[in-house]
Amino acid sequence: MKVEQIYTGCLAQGAYYIESNGEVAIIDPLRETQSYVDQAEKDGAKIKYIFETHFHADFVSGHLDLAQKTGATIVYGPTAAPAFDAHIATDGEVFQLGNITITALHTPGHTMESTTYLLKDENGVDKMIFTGDTLFIGDVGRPDLAQKLDTELTQEKLAGFLFDSLREKIMPLADNVIVYPAHGAGSACGKNMSKETFDTLGHQKEVNYALNPNMTKEEFITELTSGLMPPPFYFPENVMLNKGGYESLEVIKERGSRALTPDEFVQVAEETEALILDVRDPQTFAAGFVPGSISIGIKGQFAPWVGTLITDIKQPILIVAEEGVEQEAITRLARVGYDNTIGFLKGGFEAWVEARKEFDEIVSVSPEEFVELVDETELKVLDVRKPGEFAAGHVEGAITAPLDFINESMKLIDTEETYLVHCAGGYRSMIFASILRARGFENLIDVAGGFGKIKEVEGVKLVEGTSACSAQSNSCSTK
């Protein structure tokens, strides 16, 4: 038996490759499926099953492409109603895979079809569970996503279902069973997930608040439904793609792989009203960029920020990237359902400069220069981190303007004033500054290195542990 966790950091997502005696199962596959096919061929095995723990909201699964390539059966849990051929498992149904078995345990709560898969070894011993978004390491799945698509549900009802699922299906299992979830820290599918990507169930019973045997159902519901941030705009769209079907990734990549000269790039952008997405390093972007483009660097939390800030998933997108990175950008956009990339700037930004095209810049200062400017001028400071980050510590006098709620945050900006903008490390502040520049705001100065470097500068005035009023509401949080 072979079990491999295939973890993708930019999505904080875990897919699983399981092989036994020449038969393979894939659990929650990524949209790029060829690696699974190649691995099975290397193992001299055939992919028999594609198990889906639920209809994912934060990424587009590769189940359809993989089934078409291999003939494998797609399996969902009870109540699932996909628009394509799939086996809908019954609660407790057992699937034979080589010398081992995989049992479907219906665990509704995150979504109604959510299912945990229990793997038993050749001797019928419980070895591991693949929990999807039902149980994370240190947390459980948020209960508010399914209600977006079903008005009969409430997050309180879903939280109650999850309480029952955990106590009836998962907690009775042996402590040495390994927990393999669909996500880790960084995913928006939970609130406080661990950076660890697997653990024993016994240890989770000790440290995971959701598995506290003394917690009442009412206490669980209150805990689970409090402090939930709004999900990214693309979540419901991804659910519909996973449930209803989508274009092949090969088709999407071919469409996006159109190399455009600077003149062609301008023409296509004007004809299609495409969004120009620059995926280069933030500081490289600041030094020069195509006017009107926005910066979301591919080396950061690229896909989640695309999904949070580009609210039209069907928006035509043109890519500006370092040469050789274009295909990665197209693929990573498609992972979260942004399938309408229509081309990229051939030769990258250097080709734009060589063609003597007009370009724009954003002023960026060092943390040391930032502290000097704060001390010597009346420039205002915008902190675009999350409210909780701001509450834990911030520059004295800073205004909290979270990137997550940029449309509300921009209302705080006086076009007659100049602002110093920072985040934690310089990634989010450049996104913020570039979006506002595209909207006509020219009075923002980026701070390279963000708060992480600012707080190391001698003489900086900081405030720690105070309350923070966020731009998206009138409420304050404390830490």
N, C-alpha and C positions, 0 to 999 in steps of 0.2 A: 504494500500500500504506500502511495505517495500523496502527501498533501502539501500544497504550496500556496502561501498567501502572496498575492501579487498586488503590492500596495503602491498607489499612485499619489504622491505627496501633494500635487497641486489641487487635487480634488479631495484629499484626505479620505480616499476610498480604497476598500479592500475587495478584490475579486479572488476567487479560489479555484485552483486546479487540483482535482482529486483523481487518482488513477489506481485501479486494482485489477490485476489479472487481464490486462489488455483492454479494459473499458474505462472511459473517462467521463467525469461530470464537471461542468463549469458552473460556479455559483456567482451570480451578479457580474457578468462579464462587462468589461469596458467596450466602448464602441469599436475600437481597433481590435479585430478578432484574429488576425493572421497568426499572431504569436501563439495562440492556443492551438491552432491547427498544426503549426510547425512543431510544437512541443509534443503533441500527440503522435505525430509521425515519427519523431525522434524516439519516442517510447515504444513504437510499434503498436500503438493503441488506437482505438476508435472512440470518438466523442459520442456518447450515448444520450446524455441528459444535459439540459441547460436549466438549472434551477434558479428561479427568481424569487427573492424573499418578499418582494412587493413591487408595486409600480413606483419606481424611483422618481423623485422630484428634482434632485440636484445634479443628475447626469443622465444622458441618454445611453441606455444599455445596448450591448451588441447582440442581444438575443436573436433578432431577426436575421441579421447578416450571417451569424454563426450557424443558425439552423439551416439557412439556404445553402451554405457551403458544405455542411457535414451531414445533413439529414437528421440531426439530433432532435429529440423531443423537448420542446419547451414546457416546463412545469411551473405552474403557479399554485398558490394555496387556495383554500375554500373561499367562495364569494367572488373571486376574480372573474372579470368578464372582458377579456381582450377581444380586439376586432380581428384576430388572426387565429390560426389553428394552434391550440395548446392543450396540454393535459391539465385539467383542474383537479388537484389532489383532494382527497378527503382527509379529514383530521385523523392522524394515525396511520395513514397509508404508507406502506413500506416499498421501497424501490431497491432492487438488487443491482449492485454495481460490482462486477467481478466477484470477489470473495467477501465483500462487505455489504452492508445495507445502509440506506439513508431513509429516515422516517420523517414525514411531514408532520410538524406540530403546529396547529393553527394558533397563532398568538396575536389576535387583533389588539389594536390600541394605537399604535403609530398610524396605521391605516387598517381598514377592516379586513383586507386580504393578507395582511402581514403573516408570514409563516417562518418558523424556525426549523432548520433541518438538523436532525440528530444523526450523527454517524456512529455506527456500531462496527467493531472490528470483526475479523474472521471467526472469533469465538462468541460473538453476540454481546460483547461488552461495550457499554456506552463510553465513547472516547472524546467526542467533541461536538459542539453545537455551532451552527452558523446562523447567527441571530439577526442578520440584516440590521434594521433600525429599531428592533424591539429592545435589545439590550446592548449598550455600548460598554466600554471599559470606563467605569466611573460615572456613568450616566445612563439614561434611557432616551428613546426617540421622542421628539416633541409631538404633542397630541393635537396640534392645530392645523396641520397641513391638509388632511383629508376633508375637513369641513369646508375648505374652499371649493370643493367639487361636489359636495353633497350637503344641501341645506338642511337635511334631516338630522345631521350630526352636529354636536357641539364639542368643543375641546374638553369640556368636563365629562361628557359621555365617553369620549375616546380615552381619556385618562383613567376613567373607571374600568373600562375594558382592559387597559394595559395592566392595571393593578391585578386584576384577576388572572390575566395571562401569565404574568411573572410568578405568581404564587401557585397556580395550578399546573403549569407546564414546565417551568424552568427551575424554580427553587427546589422542587423535590428531587432533582437529579443529583448525582454524587458530586462531592466537592472537587474531585480530581478531574472532572470533565473540563476540557479546554473551551473557552469562549472565543469565537472568532466573529467579530462584528463587521458590519459593512463600512463603518467610518471610524475615524479617530479625531484628535484635536484639530480644529480648523474648519470642520464641517458645520454648516448652518442647520443640520438636522437634529442637533442637540444643544444643550446650554453649556455644559462643563465637562466635556469629554477629556479623557486622559490622553497624553501623547503616546502611551503604550498602545499597541495594536492587537494584543491578545492577553489573556490571563486565565487563571483557573477560576472556576465558578466559586470554589470555596473562598478564595481571596476576595472575590467580588462581594460575596455575602458579608464579609467583614467590613469592607470599605465603601461600597456603593450604597448611597442613601436609599435608593429605590428598592433595595433588597432587605431593608431593615425589617425583621419579622415583627417588631413591636409597633411599626407605623400603621395607623388606621387608614382605611380607604379614603376618608375625608381629608386626612393630613396629606396623603399621597397626592390627591387631586389638587389641593391647594399649592403644594410645593411644585408640582409639575407645570401648572398653568400660570405661575407667577414669573414675572421678569422675562417673558418671551419677546424677543425682538421680531419685528415683522419679517417674514421670509422674503428672499429676493423675488423680483418680478418674474423670473423665468421658471420658477418651480412649477406652477400649474401647467405651463406650456410643455415642460419636460414630461410630466405625468401623462399628458395627452399623446405625446409622441411615443412614449413607451407602451401605452395602452392601445393606441390606434394605428401605429406604424409610421414609417419614415423612409426617406430616400437612402439608398445604399451609400456608405461612406466613400466608396470609390467614385461615385457620381459627384458627390460634394467636393471631393478633392480635385477632380478634373475641372470642375467649374471654377474653383478658386485659384487654380494654377495658371491663370492667364497672366503672362508677364507683360506689363504695360510700360511703354516709354513715357517719359514725363509729359509729353504732349497728349498721348493717348490717355494717361492717367487723369489729366485735367478734364478731357472730353467726357470720359466715362463718369467721373464724379459729378459733372454738371448734368449729364443726361439722366442719371439714375438717382441723383440726390443721395449718393452713398455717404455713409459715415466713414471718415478716414481714421483708421486705428493704427497708431504708432506703437509698436511693441518693443522698441529699443529700451536700453537702460534709461532711467529717469534723467540723470545728469547729461547723458548724450542728447536726449530729446531737448533739454533746456537750451543747449548750445545752438540749436537750429532745427526747425521742423516745418513741414508743409502747413501753410496757414489754414486754420480751421480744424486741424487734426487734434485728436485727444491721445493722451499718453496712458496706456495700461501695459506696463512692462511684463514681458513673458516670463521673466525670472522670478516674479512674485506670485501672489495668489491671483493669477491671471483670470481663470475661468469664473471664480466666484464674483470678482469685481466687474467683469463684463456683464454677468447676469444681474448684478445689483444695479448697475448704472445705465445699461443699454436696455431700455424698457420695451422696445419693439424687437422681438426675437426674429422677425422676418426682415429686419432692416438690411438693405444691401450694404456690404462692408468692403472697403478697400484697405489693403494692408501695406504698411511701411515697416520694413524689418531689415536687420542685418542680412546680407546675402547668405543664403543657405538656411535661414530660419523660417522662411515663408511657409513651408509645408507643415512645420510644427505648429505655427500659429493657426493655420486652417484646421488642422486636426483638433487642436485644443478648443477652438471655438465650437467645432462640431460635437465635441464631447458633452457640451451643455446645450445643444440644440440650435446654435447659431450657424445655420447651414447655408446662409446666403452670401458667403464671401464670393466676390465676383472678379477678383484680380489683385495683383500686387505691383508695387513700383519696381520695375526691373532695374537692377543695379543699386537699389536702396537709395537712401537720402543723398549719397554722394552723386548719384546720377542727376538728381534734382538740382544740386548746386552746379554741376558741370554744365547743365543746360541753361544756366543763368536764370533760373526761376526765382521769383520772390520767395523769401522764407521768413519765418518769425522766430523770436527768441523769448525765453522767460528768464528774468534775472534770478540767479541763485546765489545765496551767500553762505559762508561757513558758519558753524555754531559760534565761533569767536566773534565774527563780524555781527552776527545776530545780537549777541549780548551787548556789544558796543552800541549798536543802533537803538536798542531798547533803552539803554542808559542815557544816550545823548540826544534822542529825538522823541517825538510824540507819536511815532508809528504804533499802530495797534497790532496785536498779535492774535491770529486765528489758529486755534488748535483743532485739527480735523480728525483727531482720534475719537474712539467711541466714548460715550459718557462715563463709563466705568473706568477707563484709562485716565481720563481727565480728573475724575474724583480721587484717584489714587495719588496724584501729584501733577502739578502743572506750573507753568511760568506765572509769576505774580501778574495779575491784570489781564491774563489771556481770556479770550472769548471762546467758548466751546461751540464748534460748528462742524458736527460730524459729517464725514464724507458720505456715510450711509444714507443721510437725509439731505443731500446736496441742494435739492430744490427749496427746502426750508432754510438751510444754512445760508444760502446766497442772499436771502432777504435781510440778513444781518449786516450786509456789506453796503457801505456808503460809497457811491462811485466817486465822491470828492476826496475820499481818504485813501491812503496807501497802507497796505497790510503786509505783515510778515506771516507767512503760512508754514506751519510745520505739522508733522505727524509723529510717529514713533521712530521711523528710520529713514524717511525721505521718499518712500514709494507712494503712499497715499496723498501726500501733499502735492506731488507733481500731477497726479490724476486730477485733484481738486483744481489746481491752478490752470491746467490745460483745458478743462471743461469750461471754466469761467472765462478763459481767454477766448475760446470759441464762441462764447455768448456775448463777447464785447467788453469784458472787464479787463482792463489793462493795468490795474493798480495793485497787483499781487506779486510779492517777492517770496520765492521759495527758500526754505532753509534746509540745506543738504545735511543729511545725517540725523535730522529730527531730534525729538526729545531725548533719545538715548545718548546723543552726543552733547546736546545743550546742557544737560544736568551735570556734565563733567567739567564744564568751563568754570574757572575760578571767578567768583563774584556774582554768578547768576542768582537771581532772586526767585526762589521756588515756594510754592504753597503745597503742603501735603495733607492728605486725608480730610479735605473739606467737602462740602456738598457741591454738586454740579447741576446746573439747570441746562438741559439740552435743548437744541434748537427745534426739535420735532415735537416738544410738548412743554407744558408749564410745570411739569413735575420735576422734582430733584431727587437725585440718588446720593447716597452717602457711603463712604468706606473708610 
